[in-house]
Amino acid sequence: LYIVGKIKTRSYVDKDGNNKYITEILADTFLVLDKKQVTPTSADTGKTGFTEKESSGPDLNEPPAGYQPTNEDDLRF
């Protein structure tokens, strides 16, 4: 698995006074890699042993279905 993007962490206090933590992974690039058979020729050439596999997942350039941007001024914390 190869992911390029950002990790966003935030915290808040819920209505019962408990601390809650959220970690989000905001992926710009998402690739599924297959392990390649290592042979003496590929090991000698400095190849990584992994090849890129095309993802059959959703288009990462489009927001997920039902996504609604949040106005940060409306957040309670």
C-alpha positions as CSV (number, residue, x, y, z in Angstrom):
1,L,0.0,0.0,0.0
2,Y,1.4,3.4,-1.0
3,I,-0.4,6.6,0.2
4,V,0.7,10.2,-0.3
5,G,-1.2,12.9,1.6
6,K,-1.7,14.4,5.0
7,I,-2.6,13.1,8.4
8,K,-4.9,15.5,10.4
9,T,-5.4,15.0,14.1
10,R,-7.9,16.9,16.2
11,S,-9.5,16.6,19.6
12,Y,-12.6,17.9,21.3
13,V,-14.6,17.5,24.5
14,D,-18.0,15.8,24.0
15,K,-21.3,16.9,25.8
16,D,-20.5,14.5,28.7
17,G,-17.0,16.1,29.3
18,N,-15.0,13.2,27.7
19,N,-12.0,13.9,25.6
20,K,-12.4,12.6,22.0
21,Y,-9.7,12.3,19.4
22,I,-10.1,12.1,15.6
23,T,-7.3,11.1,13.1
24,E,-8.1,11.6,9.4
25,I,-6.0,10.5,6.5
26,L,-6.4,12.9,3.6
27,A,-5.0,10.9,0.6
28,D,-3.8,12.6,-2.5
29,T,-2.5,9.4,-4.1
30,F,-3.5,5.8,-3.2
31,L,-1.8,2.8,-4.8
32,V,-2.0,-0.9,-4.1
33,L,1.3,-2.5,-4.7
34,D,2.0,-6.2,-5.5
35,K,5.1,-8.0,-4.3
36,K,7.3,-8.9,-7.2
37,Q,9.3,-12.1,-7.3
38,V,12.9,-11.1,-6.5
39,T,15.4,-12.5,-9.0
40,P,19.2,-11.9,-9.0
41,T,18.8,-9.6,-12.0
42,S,16.2,-7.4,-10.4
43,A,18.0,-7.3,-7.1
44,D,21.2,-6.3,-8.8
45,T,19.6,-3.4,-10.7
46,G,18.3,-1.7,-7.5
47,K,14.6,-2.3,-8.1
48,T,12.4,-2.1,-5.0
49,G,10.6,-5.4,-5.6
50,F,7.2,-3.8,-5.8
51,T,5.1,-2.9,-8.8
52,E,2.2,-0.5,-9.1
53,K,-1.2,-2.1,-9.4
54,E,-4.1,0.0,-10.7
55,S,-6.7,0.6,-8.0
56,S,-10.3,-0.4,-8.7
57,G,-11.5,1.9,-5.9
58,P,-13.3,5.2,-6.2
59,D,-11.8,8.2,-8.0
60,L,-9.8,10.0,-5.3
61,N,-10.1,13.3,-7.0
62,E,-13.8,13.4,-6.3
63,P,-15.3,13.9,-2.8
64,P,-17.1,10.9,-1.4
65,A,-20.8,10.6,-1.8
66,G,-22.7,12.6,0.7
67,Y,-19.6,14.8,1.5
68,Q,-20.5,18.3,2.8
69,P,-17.7,20.7,3.5
70,T,-17.6,22.1,7.1
71,N,-17.3,25.8,7.8
72,E,-14.7,25.9,10.6
73,D,-16.4,29.0,12.0
74,D,-19.4,26.7,12.9
75,L,-17.3,24.3,15.0
76,R,-18.0,24.4,18.7
77,F,-14.4,24.0,19.8
